[in-house]
Amino acid sequence: MGTVITRVFDILAYNLEKFPKEEFVSGKINGEWKKYSTASFCKTVDDLSKGLISIGVKKESRIAVMSHNRPEWNISDFAIMQIGAYQIPLYPTLAEHDIKFILENAEVSVIFVADEEIYKKVNSVANEIESEIKIYSFNQVSGVSHWGELIAEGQEQTTIALDTYRDAIKPDDILTLIYTSGTTGTPKGVMLTHDNLVKNFENSAVIFPAGVKKVLSFLPLSHIFERMIVYLYLYTDAAVYYAESMDTIVADIQFVKPNGFSTVPRLLEKVYEKIMEKGKELTGIKKGLFFWAVGVGEKFEIESGWFYKLKLGIARKLIFSKWQQALGGEIIVIVSGGAALNPRLARIFWAADMPVFEGYGLTETSPVITVNHFDNTMFGTVGPVIKGVEVKIAEDGEVLARGHNIMKGYYNRPDLTAETVDAEGWFHTGDIGELIDGKFLKITDRKKEIFKTAGGKYVAPQMIENKFKETVLVEQVMVLGENRKFPSALIVPNFNALKGWAAKKGITYTTNEEMVKNEQVIAKFNEIVEYTGKDFGKWEQVKRICLLPKEWSIAGGELTPKLSLKRKIILEKNKDIIEKMYKDAENFKA
């Protein structure tokens, strides 16, 4: 009969039986590709499990992994889960106070770290914690136990029967604790079970048609989106390759030539912007053809007439084939999540024969609630619900979800669990949305991010921000105006694009700090704001802006690891600028 997958680690036996391969999971470390076959991967997992058992790890022990994407992340993940311990992923960029909170709250006894830099960060925190935490590194680090020692120890263990451990694990047992801080507050440990993830990847598999055999991964595995997607890749017979970093991604795409990858919209926007910059440099008939093809792409519909199909065929042959080459030339599907994807961008990528499927979910929902796929796609929406999940819209517009994907609860926080999952099992997402045609979910904003102006009007900032970001000159933007007379915006320009614009206008580019104060630059951005605002109600229109000289980042504390804006922190860091902006507006009227 073969392996039936009811727990996540069953994927390994399933792969060995159905489609063993020479390149199963591979990663690029220091410029070199390290490749594991299915057999060697599974053997290393088993040896590491035995090594962990030999140091006292048992069912419900807590083991953390703090590393960038690499095969060792997955090996340790499977080795932990198949003995019933809880895997706790930590973002490499976490602040020390968050690391300390999570290690203490989850009562972590063992942690795997990637390298010396992460080791130093973790070690200084571990020394402040009363209980002992054993640290193992993936890289060789002087004075630190190497994870290879545990594997070697496991190879010596001849009396440990791993099947006894596996058999003791039920589908409803906890697989992982994932701490989410969101944009506010102390991190909360989301308890996800084997069943949550197994059902999620089985029912999200509709996004991958046959033929997806090799994929590139670069979004952090410590986030549930990429982690579930990697389980899904392994379930659907795709070989996984980890990019070395975001800096090497162009070279890594050309090496792997993936059939698919998952991404956040910002990366697709950057690919699009680079292609458009090259298009603008063309001259004569080539330039005309390029922009004609983009125009054709913008009108893309999945169902279209023969004349459009004829034009699209020409555009694909002459122009879009080069776009495909920029992403390796073998893309079958791209999955987008984490933030709203601009529908115009989605149409253009589809027109270029690189379909982008946008989905939606949260850590607490394992994560997929809805996703577009080949049989069911609507631009501007996050798709229909996956099998086994229900969605309804509450009276105040909040999206509620129920089904196999809902978490077991927040670790040691029954109070917070009861606030989030109601008595009927509906999870309250905190997002505002609507169902189009009764089945396609469209997210319009975060419930907590909607603000009320002094005039009592509600403003949903995300929709306005997404509109601003359609402009190549805008890199980041935050719309604000809680209890103010009108909305305003903090804008971080795309400084590369701004340099190009300044050169065309004959403006000497000095420093970013000086350019955001330049009157011609400010006038240009005011023009963008005015043009963008015409699609919104009068009360939603941004009346004042301030340009900032430095990008917001995870390291700077303004972005979550998922690249969402930490609005409270941005407001706090820029409070003097904001006060001055509103004061100047008052004086101007006076």
HELIX and SHEET records of a PDB file:
HELIX    1   1 ASP A   10  LYS A   18  1                                   9    
HELIX    2   2 THR A   38  SER A   54  1                                  17    
HELIX    3   3 PRO A   71  MET A   81  1                                  11    
HELIX    4   4 GLU A   96  ASN A  105  1                                  10    
HELIX    5   5 GLU A  116  ALA A  126  1                                  11    
HELIX    6   6 TRP A  147  GLU A  156  1                                  10    
HELIX    7   7 LEU A  162  ASP A  167  1                                   6    
HELIX    8   8 HIS A  194  SER A  204  1                                  11    
HELIX    9   9 ALA A  205  ILE A  207  5                                   3    
HELIX   10  10 ILE A  224  TYR A  235  1                                  12    
HELIX   11  11 MET A  246  THR A  248  5                                   3    
HELIX   12  12 ILE A  249  VAL A  256  1                                   8    
HELIX   13  13 PRO A  265  GLU A  281  1                                  17    
HELIX   14  14 GLY A  284  GLU A  298  1                                  15    
HELIX   15  15 TRP A  306  ALA A  315  1                                  10    
HELIX   16  16 ARG A  316  PHE A  320  3                                   5    
HELIX   17  17 SER A  321  ALA A  326  1                                   6    
HELIX   18  18 PRO A  343  ALA A  351  1                                   9    
HELIX   19  19 THR A  363  THR A  365  5                                   3    
HELIX   20  20 PRO A  414  THR A  420  1                                   7    
HELIX   21  21 LYS A  447  GLU A  449  5                                   3    
HELIX   22  22 PRO A  461  PHE A  468  1                                   8    
HELIX   23  23 PHE A  495  LYS A  504  1                                  10    
HELIX   24  24 ASN A  512  MET A  515  1                                   4    
HELIX   25  25 GLU A  519  GLY A  533  1                                  15    
HELIX   26  26 LYS A  538  GLU A  540  5                                   3    
HELIX   27  27 ARG A  567  LYS A  573  1                                   7    
HELIX   28  28 LYS A  575  LYS A  589  1                                  15    
SHEET    1   A 8 GLU A  32  TYR A  36  0                                        
SHEET    2   A 8 VAL A  25  ILE A  29 -1                                        
SHEET    3   A 8 ALA A 239  TYR A 242  1                                        
SHEET    4   A 8 LYS A 214  SER A 217  1                                        
SHEET    5   A 8 GLY A 260  THR A 263  1                                        
SHEET    6   A 8 VAL A 333  SER A 336  1                                        
SHEET    7   A 8 VAL A 356  GLY A 361  1                                        
SHEET    8   A 8 VAL A 368  VAL A 371 -1                                        
SHEET    1   B 5 TYR A  86  LEU A  90  0                                        
SHEET    2   B 5 ARG A  62  MET A  66  1                                        
SHEET    3   B 5 VAL A 110  VAL A 113  1                                        
SHEET    4   B 5 LYS A 134  SER A 137  1                                        
SHEET    5   B 5 SER A 145  HIS A 146  1                                        
SHEET    1   C 3 ILE A 174  THR A 180  0                                        
SHEET    2   C 3 LYS A 188  THR A 193 -1                                        
SHEET    3   C 3 GLY A 409  TYR A 410 -1                                        
SHEET    1   D 4 VAL A 389  ILE A 393  0                                        
SHEET    2   D 4 GLU A 398  GLY A 403 -1                                        
SHEET    3   D 4 PHE A 427  ILE A 436 -1                                        
SHEET    4   D 4 PHE A 440  ARG A 446 -1                                        
SHEET    1   E 2 PHE A 451  LYS A 452  0                                        
SHEET    2   E 2 TYR A 458  VAL A 459 -1                                        
SHEET    1   F 3 VAL A 474  LEU A 480  0                                        
SHEET    2   F 3 SER A 488  PRO A 493 -1                                        
SHEET    3   F 3 ARG A 544  LEU A 547  1                                        
END                                                                             
